[in-house]
Amino acid sequence: MDMNTIEAVVRTGDPGEWRNGDAWLAGGTVLFSYGSFAFGKEPLRRLLDLSATNWAALTVTDSGIEIAATCTVAQLYALPDSDALALAAGRNRGEVVAGAAAWPALDLIRPCCDSFVASFKVWNMSTVGGNLCTSLPAGPMISLCAALDGTATIFGPGGASRTVPVAEFVTGDAKNCLAPGELLRSIHLPASALASRVAFRRLSLSNLGRSGALLIGRSDADGTLVLTVTAATKRPVQLRITAAPGAGPSAAALAAALEAAIPDALYHDDIHGLPAWRKDMTHRLAEEIRAELAAPEGVAPARVSGDFWPPRRTPGPTTPTPEQPQQEGR
């Protein structure tokens, strides 16, 4: 950590207090790693500390889940086992129902958190909002929130507020739609997406390495296949493919849709994977997801490349043991 240019730390969540040379501070896991020149040639002078906001990390209602930007990875990981989740769906009607607890897409939370391949120290400091705002292609909170049609609420100076789909929030490698001084407040995941059947695939070039391709599929109530591609591409790419009722899209239709939606120049190129490999793996994982979601519910997928899927059913991060077979692609 090299931040010897910082002159003040201001505890605030008010964008009106932002000025040139400031940076918003949440968990700090990336900011403290990048140092005083994290955002260009001009050094940072102040940190605006969001710890004073005391935003509720997670709020579950009939309409979905509201994730505060300051929610930590550890807090999100714990959500599927929380009592609040099981009771939330009936809170406004004065009755207790398990609807929220039965949302199938909750199965995505832990695989996405595991995709950080980070220690508990990072999990307890790193925030969902920080991962979105860092805007790296392999950001797994971007993958989760974009795949579930998340909507980001952004605060600006003077009381301004706007919303942006998470799939459009990230615009490129380490680039997003935030203007200077704007602050990501929260992400809303709608109940309609949470109620969908889902499938997840992740590949890296090394065992427990950074994601080279991370795809999430969703089968909506009307039969639409919603496929979200991240890590392989510089920004999230989301496809919505419709087909005849009860049929689902064909493998050929999916391949054609991928070719049309992702030009070769959009595939990411870094030490974690060449563009040609990322393209091949995107098509491979997308087909696995299509096949899994096309099969009857409850039928185990015929092929699972990568790791962290199917999700673990026990709480807490674990490490594979020698007795546990590693799945193809790890």
N, C-alpha and C positions, 0 to 999 in steps of 0.2 A: 504494500500500500504506500503510494507516494502522493500525498495530498497536502504538501507544505505551503500551498498558496491559499488555503481556506482561511478566511478572516472571521467568519461567523457561522454559527449553526442556528437557524431560526425554526422554532417549532410552530408550524402552520400548515394548513391545507387550503389556504386562500390564494388562488391564482393572482389576485390583485396585488399581492406582495412580491410577485416574481419580477426580477430585473435581469438585464444582461449579466452573465457571469454566475447565474444561479443554476442549481440542479436539484430536482426533487429527489429526496432520500427516503426509500422504503426499507427493504431489507439490507441493501447496500452490497449484496454479494458480487454484483457486476461493477457497480460504481467504484467500490474500493479497490477492485482488481485493475480497473482501467486507469485510475489516478486522476490527477488534476487536469490532464489534457484529454479527457475522455471524449469530448465533443468538438475537438478541433484545435487550432493553433492557439486560441486564447484560453488561458487557464481559468478554472473555476474559482470563484471568490467566496460564494456562500452555498450552504446546503440547506434546503428547506425540508425539515424533518417532519414526515407525515405521522409519526408516532403519536402526536398530540390529537389527531383527529378522532381516535377511538371508534372508528367505523366498525360495525358488526361484521365479522369475517364472512359469515354465510347466513343468508336468510332464505328459508324455504317456505313457499306458499303454494296454493293451488295453481298459480300461473307459472311456477317454475322456481329456479334457484338464482338468487342474486349473490354474486361473488364480489366482495370488496377488492379493490386493487391491492390493498394491504394484506389480504388473506395469504397466509403462508402455505407452502406446499404441504407441510405436515398437517395443517388444519383441514385442507381440502382432502387429503388422503384419508383422514378419519371420518369424513362425512358419511360414507355408506353404512357405517356401524352406529351412527348416532341415534339416540332416542328421539331427538327433535325431528329427524327426517321421517320417522315412522308416524309421528303424530301430526305433522304439518298439514297434510292434505285435508284434514277435517277440522282444522283449527277455526276457520271462519264460519263453519256451520254448526259449531258446538258439539261435534261428534268426533270420535276417534276412528280413522280409517287408515289402511296401510297403502293407499294409492301411491304416495310419493316414494315410499320404501320399495315399491315394486317397479319403479321406472327401470326398464331394461338398460337404458344408456348409462346408468350409474356404474355399470361394469367397465366403462371406459376410464373412470377416474384413476384407478390404481395403475393400470398399464401406462397411462400417460405420465403419472407421477414417477413411476419406475424408470421411464425413458430419460429422466435426468441423469441416471446412473451416478447419483451424487450421495454424499454421506449424510447422516442425520443432522450434522451441523449445518449443512447447506439447507436441508429441508426445513429446519426450524427458523431460518432467517429469510430465505429466498421467497419472494412473493409472486402471486399470479400476475399482478399488474406489471411487476418488474420484468417478467419473462416476455410479456406482450410488448412492452416498450423497448426492450433491447432489440426485439424484432429480428432475431437470427432465424434462418431457415429451419433449424433443428429445434426451435423452441416448442416443447411439448404442450405447454399451456395454450399456445396459439393453435396447435393441432386440435386439442380438446374443444376449445371454445368456438373455433371456426366450424368444426364438424357438427356441432350441436346448434348451429344458427345463432350463436351468441351475438348480443348487441352490446357494444361498448358505450357507456355514458362518459362524456368528456366535459370537464368544467374549464371555463376560460375566464379571463379578467372581466370585471364589471358584472359578474353574475351570469355570464353567458353559459349556455349548456347546449350540447348537441349529441346526437347518437349516430353511431357508425357500425355497420355489421363487422364483426371481427374478421371475417373473410376479406374485407376491404381495408381493414385497419393497417395491416402490414402491406407496404407497397414495394418492397425489395429487400435485399440483403442488408440488415441493420437500418432499414428505412421504414418510416410509418407516416401516418397522416397528421400527427400532432404538430401544431404550430407552436412557436416559441411562447412559453408561459402556460400552455394548456396542460391540463392534468387529467389523467385517466382516473375516473372515480370508481367505476364498477363494471361488471359484465353480467348481463342477464341471459340465462339459459332457459328457453321456453319449455313449458311442459309438453307441448306437442312433439318437440324433438326428443325430449327425455323419454317419452313413451314409446319411441321407435325401437325396433330390433336393430342391433348394431354388430359390427365386426371390425377388428383391428389387426393391422399388420405393421411390423417395424423391422428394418434390416440395418445392420451396420457392417463395416468392413472387418471389424475385430470384435472379439467377445466382449460384450458390455461396452462397446465404443459409442461415439456420438452417432445419432441417427443419420443414416444416409438416405433413407426413404421411410416415411411414416404415413400410412394411408388409413383412413377410417371410413367405413361404409355404413349407411343407414337405410333401412327399408321403412318408408313412411306408410301411414295408414292407407293411402290411395295407391300403393304399389310402386311409387316412385323410388328409384335407387338414387340416393344422394351420396356421392363419393367425394371426399376431400383429400387432396394430395398436398402433403407438406414435407419438409426436409429435402426431398428430391428436387424441389423447385425453389426459386429465389423468393417467392411469395406464395401464399396459399392459393390453390386452384380448386374450385368446387364445381362439380358436374351434377346435373339433375337429369336423369334418364328415365323417361316414361315408356311403358309397354302396355300390351293388352292386359286387362284385369286378370290376375292370377298367373300370368305367364312370366313376368320379369324380363328384363332386357337380355338379349342374346350376347354371347361372347364377342361376336363380330360387331354388334352395335356398340358395346363398351369400348372395344379397341379403336373403332372409328371415332368415337366421342373423345377419347384421350388424345388421339392424333390431332383432332381439330382444336382442342382446348389448350394444348401445351406445345408451343413451338419449341424446336430444339434449343433455341437461345435462352429459353426460360429455365432449363434445367441447371441446377447449381453446379459449380465446379470448384472444389477445394480438396484438401488432403484427405477428406473423408469419403471421396467418391468422384469419379469422372462422370461427366454428363451422360455419356453413352451407357455406362453401367446403371446410373440412376434411372434413365429412361427404360431400360430393359426391366429393371426391378419394379418400376412403377406399373408397367403392363402386367408383369407376373403377379404382383400382390393384388392389383385391382381385380384380376380374374379370380384369384382365390377368394376375395371378398364377395364377388358376384356369386360364385358357386355356393359359398357358405350361406348367404342370405336367401338364395333361391331354394335351398334344401328345406324340408319341413323343420319347423321349430323343434329344438331339442335334439336334433341329429348332429353328432359331432362332425366338425369339418374334416373333409378327406385329406386336406393338406394344409399345414400351417408353417410357412416360412418365417423365420425370425424368432422373437422372444416376447415374453410377457403376455401371451395370449394362448389359451383361455386364461382369464384373470384368476388370481389366487383368491381363495375364500376366507383366508385367515388374516386378521389385522396385523399390520406392522411390516416393515421391509425385511426381506430375507435374502440370503445368498444361496445360489444353487450348490447343492452338495454333490460329492462325487457319484452318489447313487442315482442322482436325478439326470435322466438323459437330456442332452441339449438338443433343441429342435433345429431343424434344417436351417442353415443360413447364419447361425450364430458364430 
